[in-house]
């Protein structure tokens, strides 16, 4: 696709074709009907529309505003996991509002419930994260594991009522869900340093039972590796140095940038005040000159940990729409879940060209208002597993 789209292609057709290629690369078989049904629920009916030259709603999922992306999770002694993240698109026309996008996302939530997702916890925090506001970066995203046992997550925007209220909204949600005892642990782990430290996402497993997680995503500008080590150590059993090794492998000699912050997410389960999981996510596209270099760093790290690289290499080849040394941005994030050697790789869709993005930003000033009103940096926002 070379960073642009064919005007005759639909959102569903393009994503479906890439899913088939990815599935064959990872598992060596055709994508089964069960997986395709999960995928179709996330993309249809809105995905039947043709991909426009410019996005009607500039999604923050992709740097070029693509509204979906695939990711691949690999861990020792576990089967590979294919995942899909999406911002459901409105079908109202060329200029959807935030409320239109919220309605599209809620319609997707109901489709996922019809396939077995549990909405009990979702409904308890819905009013906290979906207030009636005029503008924000986004209202609601969804992610699903397409392979294996179904796992569906909803991603709320803690900054929907303003960046300054994000900690307040997340604390309210944690207490509402019965995770009140975890909030002090969370604050201790974050060791909030400046007003620029922010929570960008709050995620819920759409599942019943005590193992269902709540996940909080922190972005801290110019964070040091030592600070990340202290955050990771909040999880019992953390082995010091794991985060340092990972950061150096992915970022080379560079320090974390204040412009392109790293992400740390902590997940909690019912009855446990300490995090079940701590993961470090590195926006490798900003720390490597191109995707070929990013690929080599990833391969070197995997080999140093004794992991096979074959599945990752095959998956990347299946999704790459261009030569890797042409630019950075195809491999967007690499995530390490500490204590598990579990790596997740996020691969951009690149539906829209860089020129289309620049043109769209200039021609649609309302989108700039949308970003400013939500205290957004206006920079690529990051990825979630």
N, C-alpha and C positions, 0 to 999 in steps of 0.2 A: 504493500500500500504506500510505502515511501512517505509516511507522515501525513497523508491526505486520504480522502475517501472518494469512492466511486459514487456519483450521485444517484445511481440506480440501485444501490445496495441498501438494505434495511438494517437497523440496529440488530434485529434478531438473526438475520441471515449471516451477517459478518461474525457475530459472537458465536453462533452455532458452528460455523465452519472452523473457527479457531478452537472451540472446545473439542471438536472431533480430532483435529490435528494434535492437540495437547494430550488428549486421552490416549491416542495411539502411541505417542512418544513415551508416555509414562507407564502405560500398562500393556501395550502391545496388542490391544484389541479394539474393537469398535465400542463407542460409548453406549452403555446399556440404556434401555428404556427408562429404568428407574432414575438414573442420574439425569437423563434428558428431561424428565418430568419436573424434577426440582429446578433445573435450569430454566425451562420454559415458563414456569410460574413466576420467575423473577424478571423476565424480559417481556413477556406478553401480558396484555395486548398492546401496550405502547410501542413495543419493539417492532411492530409491523410497519411502522412509519419509515420512510426513507431517511437516511442520514443526511442532514442539511449541510450546506457548505460551511455554515457557522452554527455553533450550538445555540439553541433558543434560550437555554438556561446554562450558564457557564459553570459546570460542576467542578468542585474542588477535588474530585477523585483523581482526575488526570491533570497534569501540568498544562495540557492543551484543552482542558475542560471535557475530556471524554467521560461519559457517565458510568463506565464500568471498567473493571480490570480483573485479570486472573492472578492467582498466586499459588505457590506450590510449597507445601511444608514437608520437610524430610527429617527423620529422626532415626537413630539406630534402633533396630528391632521393631520398627513400625512400618506398615505399608505407607507409600507416598500418599499425600492428601492434596487433592485438587480443590481449590476454593474460588469463589466468585463474589466480588463486591459490587454493589450497584446503588445508584441513586435513581429510583423510579422516576420516569419522565412524565410530565403532564401532557395530556392530549388536547388541551384547550386552544392551542394555536401558537403563533410565533412569539408571543411575549407573556409567558406564564408568570404569575406572581408567587410569592412564597407560600401563600395559602393554597394555590393550585398544586404546587409541588408537595406540600404536606398531604393534601388529599390523595395524590397519586401514591405517595408512600404508605398511607394508611390502607389504601386499597390493596397494595402488595402485602401488607401485614395480614389482612384478612385471607388472602389467597394462601399464604404460608400456614395460617391457622387451619385452613381446610385440609392441608397436607399433614397436619399433626403437631404443629408448633403450639406451645402453651403460652397464652397471653396474660396469665394471672398477674405476674409481676410487672409486665408491660403496662397494664391498665392502672396499676397502683402509682406509677410515676409519670404517666402520660401527661397529666395536667401541669406537672412541674416543668417538663421539657418542651411542651408544645403549646406555649401561651399564644394568644392572639396578638402577634406583633406584625408590623408592616414589612420588615426586612431583616435578613440574616444570611449568613453564608449558606446554610442549608437547614432543613428541618429534621430529616430522618433518612438514614441509610440502612441497608441490610446486607448481610454477608451470609453465605451458606457453604458448607462443605458439600461439594457435588458428589464426591466419591464416598464409599463406605457408609457408615452409620450417619444418618442425617444430624447435622448440627447447624442451627440457625441463630444468628445474632442480630439484634437491633442496635443501631448506633445513633444516640441522641447528640444534640449540639448544646453543651453546657453554656456556650456564649450566646445563646439565642436571645437572651434579654440583656446582653451587653457583657463584654469580657470581664468587667469588674465584678460581675455577679456569679461567675462560673464556680468558684469555690463554694459559695452559698448554696447554689442549686444542687451541686453534687452532694454536699453534706446533707441537705434536706432529703435527697433521694436515698442516700445510704441509710439514714435513720428510718425513713418510711419503709424500706425493704427489710429492716431488722438487722442492718449491719452497723448500727450505731457504735458498737464497741470497736469496730475496725477503723473508725475515722481518726482517732488519735494515732494509731499505728501508721495510717496513711500519711498524716502530716509529719510524723517523725521520719518516715522514709524519704519524703520529698525534701525535707530540710529547706523549705522555701527561702529563697535568698533575696529576690527582688520582686517588684511589682510586675516585671515582665515574665515571671514564671506563670505558666498558664495551663489550664486543663482544656483540651480541645475536643475530647470525645468521652462519652460515657456509654458503655456497652452492656447489654444484658443478653445472656443466653435465653432464648425463647423455649425454655424447658421447665418442667416441674421437678421438684426434689431438691435435696440439700446439696447436691453437687453442682447445681446451676450457678454460674459465676456472674458477678458484677465486675466490670473492668474499667479502670480509670487511666486515661492517657495524659501524661504530663510532657510539656515541652519547656525546657529551661535553656535560655540563650547563653552561649559561651560556657556551658557546663564543663567541668573538668572530669577527667577519668577517675580521679580520686573521689569526687562527689558521687559519680555513678557506682563506684565500688561500695560506698557507704549505703547507697540506696539498695543495691542488690543484697547486701548483708542483712537486711531486715527479714528476708526469707530464711527460715531456719535451714541450716545445712549448706549455706552458700560457701563455696571454696574461693577464697580470695585470689584474684589475679585473672579469673575467667573473663570478666568484662574488659579488663585492660588488654588482654591478648586479642579479643575479638575486635575492639575498637582500632587497635594498631593495624590489624590485618586488613580491615576494610577501608580505613582512612589514610593509610600510609603514615607519613610523618606529620600530617596536619593535625592541628588542634580543632576541637569542635567550634564551629562558627556561630557567632551571635545572629547572623543573618539566616542561616539554615540550621536550626537547632536539632539536636538528637531528641528522640522520644523514648520515654520509659513508661511501660504500662505495668500496673499492679492489678492482680485479680483476687477477688475475695469470694469465699463461700460461706454459707450460713453457719453460725456458731463458732467461727474461727476469727479472732481479731488480727491475726497476722496474715500477710499475703500468701495465697496458695502458689502464685506464679509471679515472677518478675522477669520482664523481657526488655531488652535493649534493641531499639530499631534505629538503624543508621540510614539516612538518605544518601546512599552511595553515589547517586547521580551528581551530587554537588561536591563530592570528594575524589572523583576520578575524572580524568580528562575525556574519556569516552567509555562506551560499554565494553569494548574489548579489554581495556585495562581493568574495569570492574569485574569482568568475568574471570580474568587471571587471578585477581586477588581472592575471589570466592573459591576458585579451584584450589589455590595454594592453602587456604585456611582449611578446607574440607580434608585435603590430604594430610595436613598436619594433625588432624584429629582422628585420622584413620577411617574416614568415610569414603565410600564409593562416590564418584562424581558422575557416573554414567547417566543417571536419571535427570539430574540437573542440566547437563549438557544437551541431552535430547530434548528436554522441555523447552529450553531457551531457543534452540534451533527451530522448533515447531512454531514458536510465536513471534520470532523476529521478522519484522516486515522490511528490514533494511540491513546493510552491513553494520556490524557492531562498532567498527572503528570510525564510522561516519560522524558520530555524535554521542553525547551522554544523554540518558533519559529513558532508555528502554527498561533497564533494570533500575527501578526507582528506589526501593528500600530492600535492605537485608536485615532480618530480625533474628536474634538469639534468645531463646527462652532459657534462662540460667538454670544450671544444674541438670539439664537434660540433653544437651548437644542438639536440640531441635532448632533447625534453621528454617526460616520462611523467606521466600523470594517473591517479590512483587514485580510483575511485568506489565508495563504500560500498553494501552491499546493503540494510542497515537492515531485517533480517528481524524483529527484536525491538524492542519499544518501550523507551524509557528507564525506564518504570515497571516493565516486566518485568525489566529488568536489575537495578534496585535491589532488587526483591523477591527475585530469584534470589540475589543476593549475601547478603541477610539470612537467607534460609531454608536455604541450603546452606553451613554453616560449613566443611565439608570443602574447599570451593573456596578459602576464605581460607587454609587450611593449605597447600594446594597452592601458592599464590602465595608465601606467606611462606617456605616451605621452599626455594624456588628463588631467593630474594633478589630477587624481583620488586618493583617499585615499587608495584604495584597500579594503575598508571595505564595508559592505552592504550599499546601497545607499539610501534607503528610499522608501516610498510609496506615491501615489497620489490619490486623490479622484475622 
